[in-house]
Amino acid sequence: MSGLAFDPQVVLTGGTVRLRPIHEGDLDAAWEMLCDDEGRRLTGTHTEFTREAADRWYRSRGQDRDRLDLAIATLDADRFVGEAVLNDLDPDNRSCSFRISLLGPSVFGRGYGTEATRLILDHAFATVGVHRVGLEVYDFNVRARHVYEKVGFRHEGTLREALSWEGRFHDVLVMGLLASEWRGTGPGDPAGRPARAATAGPGDRPAGSRPVR
């Protein structure tokens, strides 16, 4: 049996963002992210959360080694702008799932999501040693699908009309990326430098495994 596991205290540093453990100072921004109407649409989130439940969830991150929940923080001001998650770890088959959420339209288009995706994928393949990372994305989330394809994900199948949203049904696209394909695209840092990993000092979200944006 494989000993594959995540280090919940890992820190991954890129050129514009740092992925680090979620801390108390992130809770207001994380709540704002969960309540953002556009974010809820892009992730197909029907569930209503309470602030108490959300805070309890985020405070419990870092307690498991079968998932990795990291804040996406700006490198210059350490401002929370989203989260990147590896979950559904299957050690025997060396696979896991990936999802990412950003704070809202105010931080879209700045490259934060692309760099965070590259950083956490490089960690998954090069450090943790997974063989496959999978994700799901809704057919109307063109921006996210473009990012996933840019970093190497391939469309593997479609769950037809699996989401009902505001009176219409939408397809869920299943995508996957293999370690051999990732090695062919290069490391996580867009500048071509390997992502820097470190262990943090002292310091599922309620959405579970919902599709990413």
C-alpha positions in Angstrom: 0.0 0.0 0.0 1.3 3.5 -0.9 2.3 5.9 1.8 1.2 8.9 -0.2 0.1 11.8 2.0 0.0 15.6 2.0 2.0 17.9 4.3 -0.7 20.4 5.5 1.9 23.0 6.5 3.6 23.3 3.2 4.2 26.7 1.7 4.7 27.2 -2.1 6.0 30.5 -3.4 5.8 31.8 -6.9 6.3 35.1 -8.6 3.1 36.9 -7.6 1.4 34.5 -5.1 2.2 32.3 -2.2 0.2 29.2 -1.3 0.2 28.8 2.5 -2.0 27.3 5.3 -5.2 29.2 5.9 -5.1 31.2 9.2 -7.5 33.3 11.3 -6.8 36.5 9.4 -8.2 34.9 6.2 -11.7 34.1 7.6 -13.4 37.4 6.6 -12.1 37.1 3.0 -12.9 33.4 2.8 -16.5 34.2 3.9 -16.7 36.9 1.2 -15.5 34.4 -1.3 -18.2 31.8 -0.3 -20.9 34.5 -0.6 -19.9 35.9 -4.0 -22.7 35.4 -6.5 -20.5 35.0 -9.5 -18.3 32.5 -7.6 -21.4 30.5 -6.6 -22.6 30.4 -10.2 -19.2 29.3 -11.6 -19.0 26.5 -9.0 -22.7 25.6 -9.2 -23.1 26.0 -5.4 -26.7 25.5 -4.3 -25.8 25.0 -0.6 -26.3 27.9 1.8 -23.6 28.2 4.5 -23.6 29.9 7.8 -20.7 32.1 8.9 -20.2 29.8 12.0 -20.0 26.7 9.8 -17.6 28.3 7.4 -15.3 29.5 10.2 -15.3 26.1 11.8 -14.4 24.5 8.5 -11.5 26.8 7.7 -10.1 26.6 11.2 -10.0 22.8 10.9 -7.9 22.9 7.7 -4.5 21.4 8.2 -5.7 18.6 10.3 -5.8 16.0 7.5 -3.1 14.4 5.5 -5.4 13.1 2.8 -6.2 16.6 1.5 -4.4 19.9 1.1 -6.3 23.2 1.6 -4.1 26.2 1.0 -4.8 29.9 0.9 -3.7 31.8 -2.2 -2.1 35.0 -0.9 -0.5 37.9 -2.8 3.3 37.8 -2.5 3.6 41.5 -1.7 0.9 42.0 1.0 0.0 38.4 2.0 -3.6 39.2 1.1 -6.0 36.3 0.8 -7.3 36.1 -2.8 -8.6 32.5 -3.0 -7.9 28.9 -2.1 -6.3 25.9 -3.9 -7.2 22.4 -2.9 -6.0 18.9 -3.5 -8.5 16.4 -2.2 -10.0 12.9 -2.8 -6.5 11.4 -2.4 -6.3 7.8 -3.5 -2.9 6.5 -2.3 -3.2 3.1 -3.9 -3.8 4.6 -7.4 -1.7 7.7 -6.7 -4.4 10.1 -7.8 -6.2 13.1 -6.4 -8.6 15.8 -7.4 -8.0 19.5 -7.7 -10.1 22.6 -7.3 -9.5 26.3 -7.0 -11.6 29.3 -6.0 -10.8 33.0 -6.2 -12.2 35.8 -4.1 -14.4 37.2 -6.9 -14.3 39.3 -10.1 -12.1 41.9 -8.4 -9.1 39.5 -8.6 -9.9 37.8 -11.9 -7.6 38.4 -14.8 -4.5 39.0 -12.8 -2.9 35.6 -13.3 -3.3 34.6 -9.6 -5.3 31.5 -10.5 -3.0 30.3 -13.2 0.1 30.6 -11.1 -1.6 29.0 -8.1 -2.7 26.1 -10.3 0.9 25.6 -11.6 2.4 25.8 -8.1 0.1 23.2 -6.5 0.3 20.9 -9.5 4.0 21.0 -9.4 3.9 20.1 -5.8 1.5 17.3 -6.4 3.6 15.7 -9.1 7.1 16.5 -8.2 7.0 16.4 -4.3 4.0 14.3 -3.3 4.4 11.9 -6.2 0.8 11.5 -7.5 0.3 10.0 -10.9 -2.9 11.7 -11.9 -4.8 14.8 -11.0 -8.4 15.2 -12.0 -11.0 18.0 -11.9 -14.5 18.9 -13.1 -15.6 22.2 -14.6 -18.9 23.4 -15.9 -19.4 24.0 -19.6 -20.1 27.7 -19.2 -16.8 28.4 -17.2 -14.7 29.1 -20.3 -12.1 31.1 -18.4 -11.3 28.2 -16.1 -11.3 25.6 -18.9 -8.8 27.8 -20.8 -6.4 27.9 -17.8 -6.7 24.1 -17.2 -5.9 23.4 -20.9 -3.0 25.9 -20.8 -1.3 24.0 -18.0 -1.9 20.6 -19.6 -5.3 19.2 -18.5 -7.1 17.1 -21.2 -10.9 16.7 -21.6 -11.6 13.1 -20.7 -15.4 13.0 -20.8 -18.7 14.8 -20.2 -21.4 14.4 -17.6 -24.3 15.6 -19.6 -26.7 18.1 -18.1 -25.5 17.3 -14.6 -26.1 20.8 -13.2 -29.4 22.5 -12.9 -28.9 26.3 -12.6 -31.6 29.0 -12.9 -33.9 26.9 -15.0 -31.3 25.4 -17.4 -29.2 22.2 -17.4 -25.5 22.3 -18.0 -22.8 19.8 -18.7 -19.9 19.0 -16.4 -16.6 18.5 -18.2 -14.2 15.9 -16.7 -10.5 16.7 -17.2 -7.3 15.0 -16.1 -3.5 15.5 -16.1 -0.9 12.8 -15.8 2.6 13.1 -14.2 4.2 12.3 -17.6 2.3 15.1 -19.3 3.2 17.6 -16.5 6.9 16.8 -16.8 6.6 17.8 -20.4 5.2 21.2 -19.6 7.8 22.3 -17.1 7.7 23.4 -13.4 5.1 25.4 -11.6 6.6 28.8 -11.8 5.6 30.6 -15.0 9.1 32.0 -15.3 10.5 28.5 -15.6 11.9 28.3 -12.1 10.9 25.4 -9.8 8.4 26.4 -7.1 9.9 26.9 -3.7 8.5 24.8 -1.0 8.9 25.3 2.8 7.3 24.2 6.0 5.2 26.9 7.7 5.9 28.0 11.3 3.2 28.1 14.0 0.6 29.9 12.9 -13.9 20.1 3.2 -14.2 23.9 3.1 -18.0 23.7 3.2 -18.1 23.3 -0.6 -16.6 19.9 -0.4 -15.6 18.7 -3.9 -17.5 21.2 -6.0 -16.2 21.9 -9.5 -13.5 24.6 -9.7 -13.3 28.0 -11.2 
